[in-house]
Every structure is written in C-alpha cells, then in structure tokens.
Amino acid sequence: MRKNSFAKTGLLLRFYLRRDWLKILVWLIGLAGLMAAAAGKFDTLYGDAKSMASISTTLKSPAMVSMFGPFTAAKPYTSAIIYAAEMMVFMGLFTAMMNIYFAVKNSRNEEDNGVAELVSAHAVGRGSQLLAATIEIILINLIIGCVEALGLQASGMTGISANGSWLFGLSLAAFGIMFAAISLLCAQIVSSARSATMLSYGVLGILYVARMATDVKNPDLTWWTIFGWIEKLDVYHDNHWAPLLLMLGFAIIVGAFAFFIAGRRDVGSGILPTARGRRNASLFLAGPFSLLARLERTSTIVWLLGLFLLGASYGSIFGNVGDLMKTNPTMARLIGHAAVASANRVVVLSFASTLTIIFAVVASIPAMMTILRLNTDERKGYLEQLHARGVSRLRIFGTHMLFATLVGTATLVLGIIGMGIAGNATLAHPIDLSRYLRGFVGYWPALFVIIGITALIVSLVPRLQSLAWLLPVYGFFSLYLGELLNLPEWAQKLSPYGWVNQVPLKTIDWSTAGWMTGLGFILIIIAYIIYRHRDLKIN
C-alpha cells in the first residue's frame, strides 16, 4: 500500500526536470556564476596586507555584522576567508529564494492550475507528485552546490582549500533544501500558491531579521534563528561541518511533517480553513480598482507591515552602529566629544543610505507582483469577466499601474519611517525624520522606472515576464555588494537604482529624479499602447 502511494514518481520526476530545465539552468548560471565571478576578483581587491586589514576592520563594525554576520576568523586573514565572510549570508538568501520558488511552483501551484488533479486521475500514487517535486529540489541544490564548489576551487583564491570549497557549496545546498522543506510545509498549510509564497517569504524574513538582531547584540543566540546556522561554518578557517548536518536534519523533520499533512488533506485545500465569502458584495466593490484592492488586500497588508518591521529592526541597531566610542575608542578620545557626535551621525546616515537601497529594491517586489498579475489573470481567463461587462483595457491597465505605484510607494515610505523611528529611539542625538525621508524622494523615481519596465515586459513579451525579476535581483546585487566587490560605475548604473545619490547621507539629485520620473511615465504609456493593440493571451 505504501509502495503504491509513490507509484510513477520517477516518471513525474523526469517530466518536472524536462519542463524546468531552462529555469534550472538560469538559476545555476546566476548563482554559481556570481560566486565564481566574485571569487575571481578577491585576490585583486584584497591581495595586500593594508587592504586586508581595512576590510577586516569594516566587517567587524555593527553595520556590517548586521548584514553579513559576525567576522570571527583569526589572523592571518586570507582572501578566501574574507570572501566567505562577505558572501555566505548573501548567497544563502538567494539560495533560499530559489528553493521557495521551486517548492511552491511544483507543489501548491500545480494544484491551483488544476494540473495536480489531472495527474491524480491517472495511475499515479497519492504522494508521487510531492515526492517527485522534493527529489527535483534536492537534485537542483546538489548540482548547483557542486558547481559552486568546483568554481570556487578553480578560482585559485589565496587561502582556498578543497575542504572549505566543498563545505561552502554543499552547505548552501543543505541550506536551500532546508528552506525548500519549510516552503513545502507552508504549501500544505495554506490553500493557494500565492499564500504559500507569502508565508514562506514571511518565515524567511522573520528568520533573517532574528539573525541580524542576535548577531549584533548576542551572537550566541544566533544558533536559535535557524538562518544563522550558515554563519557558523567558519569556511576556509576551521571548516565546521556540524551546521550542515544540522540543516539536513531539520530539513528531514520538516519535510516529513509536510508529507504527513499532504497525505491527510484534500487536493486544492490547506489545513487552515478558508474563510467564507460574503453573500453580497460590499458597496466599495464597485469597479476594477476596488476589486484589485480587495484581491490584493492581504498581501498588501503583509508587505506594508513587513517593511515597517524590517525598517524598525534595522533601526534598532543604530545605537550600536553610531557609537564610535565603542567601535573605535582610541579615535573617539583623540577627536573629542563634538567631533564624535558628528562622526556618529555620518556613520548612521551612511548605514541608512545602504538600508534605503534594500527598502527600495524590496518595495519594487509587491509593485511588480501587481503588474505581473495583469498577465497572469489574463492567461487564466479571469479578465474575460471584466471585458464582458464593457470595462476598457485602459481602465484595467491603468488600475494595475495605479495600484502598483501606490503599494510600492507606501511600502518604501513605511520601511524608511520604521527605520527612522526605531533608529532615533536608540540614538543619543536623534536625526530628524525628514532627513531619512530624503531616501524616499531619491529612490522613488527609480522605483517608478522599474514599474514602467515591468509594464513594458508584460505588454511586449508576456511569455517572458519572469525576466522582470532580474531588475530587483541585479539592483540588489550591484548596490548591496557593489562597493565591496569594487564594481565599476557603469555596471551599477545598469540598474535604475544605480543612478541615485547616496541618500539620505547626500543631497537629492533633482535633475536625475526628474528625468527618471519622466522615463517611468514614457515607459508606461508605451506599454499601454502595446497592450491595447495586442491579442488577449488566454491559456
């Protein structure tokens, strides 16, 4: 009986791999290529004692600890040790995102599209689809992890070792499998792919923030955050393999629980009951905009609250970041109290500028999801009901653009306000909130350009709408790690975010803000013209 529960798993696995090969290849090139390219530059960046001493001091600052984790390696430092310190958390974050994508796509999304029910009608075991999806995810992570390890070993960085390279690559694979298991469990709890994705990213966000807070205030507590396990490997130094085994053990437990729940629920449902809808529509549900707002209500609230809490979490460490007496007491005594206060302010604003980049990139995600929904709902035939009632394409298109802009704007504002309020609560000399909001004014035009480019992709090449996600991914990479990897200015300016001044530390470049806002409007207008004249894409 148990054997029949997984009948035809191999057949489904081959189908999944044949269907997803291009997506797997893109992730493989993106993740492994990024690691190899960065590894090839580190000997150039940190090849001498002076630059090594400088970057090691930087990595020990509270601001860098919050982003990359504690730098605990002992001297003598090598390029490989610095590389692991800078890249491990960053690569872990993207690996987790990849696994959330594949886990939800090949489990809950199959049920939403009716594919799971169609497959189940044939001689396929009840648990075969979930098992095939799980095996595919494990294979993806192992392949990418091995390629990453081989790429690191081939880079020839100073201080590199086979033990460390394989620990790096396989630990990222284990980390990804762990978050895939969490996502598969989330897919059993809720009743839609969208909810499963939101819940998975919510768990990832909470664990990341918990890691950040414990790293700055008490690194020993990071063991309890799950995300922090990837920091405890000490790659290219002591090479601890125990955290890798811990990740695999956790993945097995969570994965087994996901299979247990999957065997006891109906296809298309979750263990959390779905709320009954109203018998009659609300008076506010009177048009396309209110309909879209109602459909996006839960996710919008989650994004707004999430960004505010993320901003507040980062702001809560401003007191540690802007404390020169603690981070460099000798320098603080030399320059005096007045200069210390001024220097602290610059340090905090510099850190706030880096955080604002993160908020701007993250704020683009709900905005892009709203625009991409235009194409998704069209393909599923949902928009036919609106077109049948005489609702124009202009109204439908404009509704999605307006709502996307409002959500992106509100998300960015709340992230910055949360950072400012929590940050000022920890500072001896608070910074005016309007100074923090320079970041909003500076980065909003870049966000608007992202909205315009996404709209153009949806209108021009709807089948390739996934390409739109390269915009925030590259923007995050080029600006988050751009300075540390010494990326040239032209490479950073390939992203709209790369044209923005370092606000709120510096003043707003109004000319750049002006032409970027104009460009955003032009892109949206062109996108609408194309959308109006193309055929509807239904299934």
LOVOGU-191741 format. One line per field, with one value per residue (C-alpha): residue number from 0; residue in one letter; x, y, z. Coordinates in steps of 0.25 Angstrom, whole numbers, plus 5000, padded with zeros to 4 digits. Each point is the difference from the previous one (the first is absolute). Example, Ala and Ser with C-alpha at 12.3 -4.5 7.8 and 13.67 -1.06 7.14 Angstrom:
! LOVOGU-191741
i: (0;1) .
aa: (a;s) .
x: (5049;5006) .
y: (4982;5014) .
z: (5031;4998) .
! end
This chain:
! LOVOGU-191741
i: (0;1;2;3;4;5;6;7;8;9;10;11;12;13;14;15;16;17;18;19;20;21;22;23;24;25;26;27;28;29;30;31;32;33;34;35;36;37;38;39;40;41;42;43;44;45;46;47;48;49;50;51;52;53;54;55;56;57;58;59;60;61;62;63;64;65;66;67;68;69;70;71;72;73;74;75;76;77;78;79;80;81;82;83;84;85;86;87;88;89;90;91;92;93;94;95;96;97;98;99;100;101;102;103;104;105;106;107;108;109;110;111;112;113;114;115;116;117;118;119;120;121;122;123;124;125;126;127;128;129;130;131;132;133;134;135;136;137;138;139;140;141;142;143;144;145;146;147;148;149;150;151;152;153;154;155;156;157;158;159;160;161;162;163;164;165;166;167;168;169;170;171;172;173;174;175;176;177;178;179;180;181;182;183;184;185;186;187;188;189;190;191;192;193;194;195;196;197;198;199;200;201;202;203;204;205;206;207;208;209;210;211;212;213;214;215;216;217;218;219;220;221;222;223;224;225;226;227;228;229;230;231;232;233;234;235;236;237;238;239;240;241;242;243;244;245;246;247;248;249;250;251;252;253;254;255;256;257;258;259;260;261;262;263;264;265;266;267;268;269;270;271;272;273;274;275;276;277;278;279;280;281;282;283;284;285;286;287;288;289;290;291;292;293;294;295;296;297;298;299;300;301;302;303;304;305;306;307;308;309;310;311;312;313;314;315;316;317;318;319;320;321;322;323;324;325;326;327;328;329;330;331;332;333;334;335;336;337;338;339;340;341;342;343;344;345;346;347;348;349;350;351;352;353;354;355;356;357;358;359;360;361;362;363;364;365;366;367;368;369;370;371;372;373;374;375;376;377;378;379;380;381;382;383;384;385;386;387;388;389;390;391;392;393;394;395;396;397;398;399;400;401;402;403;404;405;406;407;408;409;410;411;412;413;414;415;416;417;418;419;420;421;422;423;424;425;426;427;428;429;430;431;432;433;434;435;436;437;438;439;440;441;442;443;444;445;446;447;448;449;450;451;452;453;454;455;456;457;458;459;460;461;462;463;464;465;466;467;468;469;470;471;472;473;474;475;476;477;478;479;480;481;482;483;484;485;486;487;488;489;490;491;492;493;494;495;496;497;498;499;500;501;502;503;504;505;506;507;508;509;510;511;512;513;514;515;516;517;518;519;520;521;522;523;524;525;526;527;528;529;530;531;532;533;534;535;536;537;538) .
aa: (m;r;k;n;s;f;a;k;t;g;l;l;l;r;f;y;l;r;r;d;w;l;k;i;l;v;w;l;i;g;l;a;g;l;m;a;a;a;a;g;k;f;d;t;l;y;g;d;a;k;s;m;a;s;i;s;t;t;l;k;s;p;a;m;v;s;m;f;g;p;f;t;a;a;k;p;y;t;s;a;i;i;y;a;a;e;m;m;v;f;m;g;l;f;t;a;m;m;n;i;y;f;a;v;k;n;s;r;n;e;e;d;n;g;v;a;e;l;v;s;a;h;a;v;g;r;g;s;q;l;l;a;a;t;i;e;i;i;l;i;n;l;i;i;g;c;v;e;a;l;g;l;q;a;s;g;m;t;g;i;s;a;n;g;s;w;l;f;g;l;s;l;a;a;f;g;i;m;f;a;a;i;s;l;l;c;a;q;i;v;s;s;a;r;s;a;t;m;l;s;y;g;v;l;g;i;l;y;v;a;r;m;a;t;d;v;k;n;p;d;l;t;w;w;t;i;f;g;w;i;e;k;l;d;v;y;h;d;n;h;w;a;p;l;l;l;m;l;g;f;a;i;i;v;g;a;f;a;f;f;i;a;g;r;r;d;v;g;s;g;i;l;p;t;a;r;g;r;r;n;a;s;l;f;l;a;g;p;f;s;l;l;a;r;l;e;r;t;s;t;i;v;w;l;l;g;l;f;l;l;g;a;s;y;g;s;i;f;g;n;v;g;d;l;m;k;t;n;p;t;m;a;r;l;i;g;h;a;a;v;a;s;a;n;r;v;v;v;l;s;f;a;s;t;l;t;i;i;f;a;v;v;a;s;i;p;a;m;m;t;i;l;r;l;n;t;d;e;r;k;g;y;l;e;q;l;h;a;r;g;v;s;r;l;r;i;f;g;t;h;m;l;f;a;t;l;v;g;t;a;t;l;v;l;g;i;i;g;m;g;i;a;g;n;a;t;l;a;h;p;i;d;l;s;r;y;l;r;g;f;v;g;y;w;p;a;l;f;v;i;i;g;i;t;a;l;i;v;s;l;v;p;r;l;q;s;l;a;w;l;l;p;v;y;g;f;f;s;l;y;l;g;e;l;l;n;l;p;e;w;a;q;k;l;s;p;y;g;w;v;n;q;v;p;l;k;t;i;d;w;s;t;a;g;w;m;t;g;l;g;f;i;l;i;i;i;a;y;i;i;y;r;h;r;d;l;k;i;n) .
x: (5000;5011;5008;4987;5000;5012;4997;5006;5009;5011;4991;4995;5015;5004;4989;5003;5015;4996;4990;5009;5014;5001;4996;5010;5011;4997;5001;5012;5007;4995;5005;5012;5004;4999;5008;5011;5001;5001;5011;5008;5001;5003;5015;5000;4992;5006;5013;5009;5001;4995;4987;4998;5002;4990;4989;5001;4998;4988;4994;5001;4991;4986;4994;5008;4997;4985;5001;5011;5001;5011;5014;5007;5012;5013;5013;5006;4989;4999;4992;4992;4996;4996;4992;4992;4997;4994;4993;4994;4988;4998;5000;4992;4989;4999;5001;4988;4992;5003;4995;4988;4997;5002;4993;4987;5000;5001;4990;4989;5001;4997;4987;4996;5001;4993;5012;5001;4985;5002;5013;4993;4989;5010;5008;5008;5003;4994;5013;5008;4998;5006;5011;5004;5000;5009;5010;5001;5003;5010;5007;4999;5007;5011;5003;5001;5008;5010;5002;5002;5010;5008;4999;5006;5011;5003;5001;5014;4997;5011;4996;4990;4999;4992;4995;4995;4995;4991;4995;4996;4993;4993;4996;4993;4993;4996;4995;4992;4994;4996;4992;4994;4995;4994;4994;4994;4994;4994;4994;4992;4995;4994;4991;5006;5014;5000;4997;5011;5010;4996;5001;5014;5006;4994;5007;5013;4998;4998;5012;5009;4996;5002;5014;5003;4996;5007;5013;5001;4995;5004;5006;4998;4985;5001;5000;4985;4997;5002;5005;5012;5005;5006;5009;5006;5007;5013;5003;5015;5004;4996;4989;4989;4992;4990;4991;4998;4995;4991;4994;4997;4994;4991;4996;4997;4991;4992;4999;4995;4989;4997;4998;4991;4991;4999;4995;4989;4994;4992;5006;4998;4998;5009;5000;4996;4985;4997;4991;4986;4997;4989;4986;4999;5012;5004;4995;5015;5002;4995;5011;5013;5008;4992;5000;5015;5002;4991;5007;5014;4995;5007;5013;5001;4998;5011;5009;4998;5001;5012;5008;4996;5005;5013;5003;4997;5009;5012;4997;5001;5015;5003;5005;5010;5004;5002;5008;5014;5004;4997;5005;5013;5002;5014;4996;4988;5009;5009;4990;4991;4985;4995;5007;4996;4985;5002;5007;4990;4989;5008;5001;4986;4995;5010;4994;4986;5004;5004;4987;4991;5006;4994;4987;4999;5003;4990;4989;5001;4996;4985;4999;5006;4991;4987;5005;5003;4986;4995;5006;4997;4985;4999;5006;4991;4988;4996;5000;4990;4989;5004;5002;4986;4994;5006;5012;5010;5014;5005;4992;5005;5015;4999;4994;5012;5010;4994;4999;5014;5005;4992;5005;5014;5000;4994;5009;5012;4995;4997;5013;5007;4991;5002;5015;4999;4991;5007;5014;4997;4995;5014;5009;5005;4998;4988;5000;4988;4990;5000;5015;4997;4988;5010;5002;4986;5001;5013;4996;4985;5003;5009;4988;4991;5010;4999;4985;5001;5010;4991;4988;5007;5005;4985;4995;5011;5005;4990;5005;5014;4994;5009;5012;4994;5006;5014;4998;4999;5009;5011;4997;5002;5013;5006;4998;5000;5013;5005;5009;5006;5003;5004;4990;5003;4990;4994;4997;4992;4993;4994;4989;4991;5004;5015;4997;4995;5009;5004;4988;4997;5015;5001;4990;4990;5004;4987;5004;5002;4987;4993;5004;4998;4986;4997;5007;4990;4988;5005;5002;4986;4994;5008;4996;4985;5000;5006;4991;4988;5003;5005;4991;4995;5008;4991;5006) .
y: (5000;5010;4996;5003;5014;5004;4993;5007;5009;4998;5003;5013;5004;4999;5008;5011;5000;5001;5011;5008;4998;5015;5006;4991;5004;5015;4998;4991;5011;5011;4994;4993;5010;5011;4993;4996;5014;5006;4990;5004;5014;4999;4998;5013;5007;4995;4995;5008;5002;5014;4997;4987;5008;5011;4990;4991;5013;5003;4987;5000;5013;4998;5005;4989;4990;5002;4997;4990;4994;5000;5000;4990;4995;5001;5006;4998;5004;4995;5004;4987;5003;5014;4994;4990;5011;5009;4990;4989;5008;5006;4987;4993;5011;4998;4985;5000;5008;4990;4989;5007;5002;4986;4994;5008;4999;4985;4998;5010;5007;4987;4998;5014;4998;4987;4992;4992;4995;4997;4991;4994;4995;4990;4988;5009;4999;5010;5005;4998;5015;5005;4990;5003;5015;4997;4992;5010;5011;4991;4998;5014;5004;4989;5004;5015;4997;4991;5010;5011;4992;4997;5014;5005;4990;5004;5015;4998;5010;5001;4991;4992;4985;4988;4998;5014;5001;4987;5005;5013;4994;4988;5009;5009;4988;4995;5014;5000;4986;5005;5012;4991;4991;5012;5005;4986;5001;5013;4995;4990;5010;5010;4999;5007;5002;5015;4998;4989;5009;5011;4991;4995;5013;5005;4989;5003;5015;4997;4990;5010;5012;4991;4996;5015;5004;4989;5001;5015;4998;4986;4990;4988;5002;4999;4984;5002;5007;4989;5010;5002;4986;5003;5011;4989;4992;5009;4996;5001;5001;4989;4994;4995;4989;4999;5011;4994;4987;5008;5006;4987;4994;5012;4998;4986;5002;5012;4992;4988;5009;5006;4986;4996;5012;4998;4986;5005;5011;5002;5005;5015;5002;5003;4996;5015;5002;5010;5011;5000;5011;5011;4996;5014;5009;5012;5014;5003;4989;5009;4999;4994;5008;4996;4986;4999;5007;4989;4989;5006;5004;4989;5000;5016;5000;4989;5008;5013;4995;4991;5012;5009;4989;4997;5015;5000;4988;5007;5013;4993;4998;5015;5002;4989;5004;5015;4998;5004;4999;4985;4997;5008;5006;5005;5008;5005;5005;5007;5008;5005;4999;5010;4993;4986;5005;5005;4987;4991;5008;4998;4985;4998;5008;4992;4987;5005;5003;4985;4996;5009;4993;4987;5006;5006;4986;4993;5010;4997;4986;5002;5010;4991;4988;5009;5003;4986;4996;5007;4990;4988;5003;5003;4986;4993;5007;5008;5013;4995;5003;5014;5002;4993;5012;5010;5004;5006;4996;5013;5000;4986;5003;5014;4993;4990;5012;5009;4989;4995;5014;5003;4986;5003;5014;4996;4989;5008;5011;4991;4993;5013;5005;4987;5002;5014;4999;4988;5006;5013;4992;4994;5013;5010;5011;4996;5004;5007;4991;5009;4996;4986;5002;5006;4985;4999;5012;4996;4985;5002;5004;4987;4992;5007;4996;4986;5000;5006;4989;4989;5005;5000;4986;4995;5008;4996;4986;4995;4986;5005;5007;4993;5008;5012;4994;5003;5014;5000;4988;5007;5013;4994;4993;5012;5009;4991;4994;5010;5008;4987;4994;5013;4999;5011;5012;4996;4986;5006;5010;4988;5000;5012;5000;5003;5014;5005;5008;4994;5005;5003;5003;5009;5009;4997;5001;5007;4999;4985;4999;5008;4992;4987;5003;5005;4987;4992;5007;4998;4985;4998;5008;4991;4988;5004;5002;4986;4994;5007;4994;4986;4988;4995;4988;4989;4987) .
z: (5000;5004;4987;4992;5006;4993;4986;4988;5008;4990;4988;5007;5004;4985;4996;5010;4996;4985;5003;5009;4994;4995;5013;5007;4990;5003;5015;4998;4991;5009;5014;4996;4990;5010;5011;4989;4995;5014;5004;4988;5005;5014;4999;4992;5010;5013;4996;5009;5015;5000;4993;5008;5013;4995;4996;5012;5009;4991;5001;5016;5000;5005;4987;4992;5011;4998;4985;4999;5014;5010;4995;5009;4993;5006;4993;4991;4990;4986;4988;5001;5015;4996;4988;5009;5010;4990;4991;5009;5005;4987;4992;5011;4998;4985;5001;5010;4990;4989;5008;5004;4985;4996;5012;4999;4985;4999;5012;5003;4987;4993;5008;4997;4985;5000;4996;5013;4998;4986;5003;5012;4991;4994;5006;5009;5015;5009;5005;4987;4996;5013;5000;4986;5003;5012;4993;4989;5010;5007;4986;4996;5013;4999;4986;5003;5013;4993;4988;5011;5007;4987;4996;5013;4999;4986;5004;5007;5011;5010;5012;4992;5004;4994;5014;5001;4986;5001;5014;4993;4989;5007;5012;4990;4994;5014;5004;4987;5003;5014;4995;4989;5011;5007;4987;4998;5014;4997;4987;5009;5010;4991;4988;4989;4993;5003;5015;5000;4994;5009;5013;4995;4998;5013;5007;4993;5003;5015;5001;4993;5009;5012;4995;4998;5014;5007;4992;5005;5014;5004;4989;5009;4998;4985;5002;5003;4987;4990;4989;5009;4998;4987;5007;5010;4989;5001;4986;4996;5014;5010;4990;5009;4993;5012;4996;4986;5007;5009;4988;4993;5013;5001;4985;5002;5012;4994;4987;5006;5007;4987;4994;5012;4998;4985;5002;5008;4993;4987;4987;4999;5015;5011;5015;5003;4997;4989;5005;4994;4990;5002;4994;4994;4995;5008;4995;4999;4990;4988;4990;4995;5010;5012;4995;4999;5013;5006;4994;5004;5014;5008;4992;5001;5015;5001;4992;5007;5014;4996;4994;5012;5010;4991;5001;5015;5002;4992;5007;5014;4998;4996;5015;4998;4986;5003;5013;4996;5015;4999;4986;5000;5014;4997;4989;5008;5011;4990;4993;5012;5003;4990;4988;5006;4999;4986;4995;5007;4992;4987;5003;5003;4987;4992;5005;4998;4985;4999;5006;4992;4987;5006;5003;4986;4994;5009;4998;4985;5002;5004;4989;4990;5005;4998;4985;4997;5006;4988;4991;5009;5001;4985;4997;5010;4994;5012;4993;4990;5010;5001;4985;4998;5009;4991;5008;4991;4999;5004;5013;5003;4997;5007;5012;5001;4998;5010;5011;4997;5002;5013;5006;4996;5005;5014;5002;4998;5009;5011;4999;5002;5011;5008;4998;5005;5011;5006;4997;5007;5012;5002;4996;5011;4989;4991;4986;4994;4993;4988;4998;4999;4990;4990;4997;4996;4991;4994;4997;4996;4986;4998;5006;4990;4988;5005;4999;4986;4995;5007;4993;4986;5002;5004;4987;4990;5004;5010;4999;5005;5012;5009;4994;5008;5013;4995;5003;5015;5001;4992;5007;5014;4996;4993;5011;5012;4997;4989;5009;5007;4986;4994;4989;4989;5000;4986;5006;5012;4990;4992;5011;5002;5015;4996;4995;5014;5009;5013;5007;5012;5002;4988;4994;4989;4986;4995;4985;5001;5007;4990;4987;5007;5004;4985;4995;5009;4994;4986;5002;5006;4988;4990;5008;4999;4985;4998;5010;4993;4986;5004;5001;5013;5005;5006;5004) .
! end
